[in-house]
Amino acid sequence: MGVARECGAQGCPRRPFVLRPGDVVHIPELGQEETSIASGSMHTFRRKGVPATLKLRLLEFDEPLASLPYVLEYDGEEVTGTTDADGGLEIFVPPDTKRAMLTVEPGEDDERVYDVTPRALNPVEDVDGMQARLANLGYEPSLDGDLDEQTVASLKEFQHDQALEETGEADEATLGALSKAYEATK
């Protein structure tokens, strides 16, 4: 049985980066780690144990599931809240969370249950899958699923960094290099 936390439309009020009365802060001794890396290349570094933000927008027939109660269960934890006016929710979860179950309008006749796989991306051939990989690699595409100017500029920058022809097109060579670069960050 997990710990239930009450969350509102703006997410869980118990944010991990906000101190509240009675909180105890432990600051470990400063540690230093050195890593040898090649110059002239992009490198991704990740801190361990930092909460990840699970952001979802729930739509039904392109209409937001707005202001509806939900329960998110993951790793023995349970978070309750209400979707915002755009059908969105934002919850901090451990970065290694593999699976979660989201129940919208729990206990109601039209209860909806979704199996959520955090950190799973759409295929690289899909525009939103390509955008997510570019963003995870430090580029700045738009994240709306449209192949717009910002995404094309990010693709060109990625192609430049990978010594590929800078066309801004999602050709086979670019998508292959993008998949390989993204997999190397895991």
N, C-alpha and C positions, 0 to 999 in steps of 0.2 A: 504494500500500500504506500503510495507516494504522498508527498506533501502538496496540499492544494493551496494555490495562491490566487487571490482575486485580482483580476486585471480589468482595466476599463477600456474605452474605445481607443485611447492613445497607447495601449500596450500595458505591460505590467508596471505598476507604480513602484515596485521594489526593484529599481534599476541597480545593476551591479556596480555602477560607477558613482552612486550617490550615497553619501553617508547619512545615516539616520541616528537619532538619539539612542544610545545603548549599543551601537555597533562597536565592535572591537577591531582595530586595525593592527595587523602584524606586517611589518616591513622587514623582509629577509635581508641579509647582508648582500651588498652589491656583488654580483658575480660577473665575470667577464669570459667571453668565449671568443676564440679567434678561428677564422676560417680562411683558407687560401682559395682565391677565386681568380679566374682569368679576367683581365681587363678588356674593355671593348665589347662586353656582352651584357645582356640583361640577366639579372639574378633575382630570384624571389626568396625572401626569408619569411618564416612564419613563427610567431610565438606560440608556445604550447599552453593549453589551458585557458585561453581567452574565450569568453562566451561569444558565440556566433549569433547573428540576428537572423531569425527565420521570418521572412517577409512574404506574406501571401495576399493576393487579391482575389476574392471569390466572386465569380460572375455566373449568372444563369441566363442563357439566351442574351448575352451581352449586357445584362442589367446587373448592377452590383447587389450582392446579398448584404444590404446595409443594416446596421443596428441590430444584428441578430446575436443571441448568446452562443458561445462555443465552449468546448472543452478540448484541450490538446493534451494527449497522453504520450509520454516518451520516457524511456529508461526508468520506469517506476514513478515518474513525476506526473503531476496533473496541474494544468494551468487553465483557469477559467477566465472568460472575458466576453467582450462584445465587439463585433466588427464595427469599423468606422463607417462614415457616410459613403465611402467609395467601396465598401465591401472588404476593406483591408484589415490586416492584423499584423502585429510585429511583436515577436517574443524572443527573448534571449534563451538560447539552448546551448548545451555543451557542443563544441565543434566536432566531436566524434559521434554525435547522434546519428544513428544509421536509419532509424525508422520512427515514425510517429503516426498516431491516429487522431484525426481531427473530426469532432462531431459538432455539427452546426444544428442549433435548436434541439439540444438533447432532451429526450423524453416526449417530444411533440410528435404528432402524427406524420408530419413531413420532415422528420429528422433526417439529416444527410450525414453520411460517414465517408471520410476520405482517408485513404492510405497515403501518407506523405513520406517521401524519400528526400530528406535534405541533402544538398550538395549534388543532386543528380541533375544533369543537364540534358537538354534536348540534343538530338544528333547535330554534329558540326555542320551538316548540310542545311539545316534549318537556320534561318537568319537569327532567331533568338538564341540558338545554341552557339552559333558563331560569335554573336555579340557577348554572350556570357564568358566564353573562353578568352576573348580579347580583353574583356574587363578584368578577369582573373589574372591575366598576364601583365596588367598595368597600363593597358591602352585605355582610351576613353571613348568607346562607341556609345551611341544612344542605346538604351536598353528597352526599346519599344517594339522590337520585332520587325521594324521597317528598315530596309536597306537605304538609309538616307545619307546625306553628305557627311555627317559626323562619323558614321560607320565606315563609309568608303575611305575617309581620311585615316581612320584607325587601321583599316586593312592595308592601305598604302604604307603607313609607318611600319606595320608588322612585316610587310613584304620587304621593305628596305632593310630592316634589322636582320632578316633571314636571307639576304642577298638574292631575293627573287625579283622578277620583273614587277615594277611598281605600277600595276594596272588598276588597283582598287577593286578588282573582280575576285569573286570567290571561286577561283578555278581549282582544279584537282590538286595541283602542286601546293597552292596556298592552304587549302583545307587540310592536306596531309601534314604540312609543316605546323599548322595551328594545332592539330590533334597531338602531334608528337611533342610540341612545346608545352602544351597543357598537361599531358600525362607526366612529363618530367617534373612538374611542380607538386605532384601528389606524394 
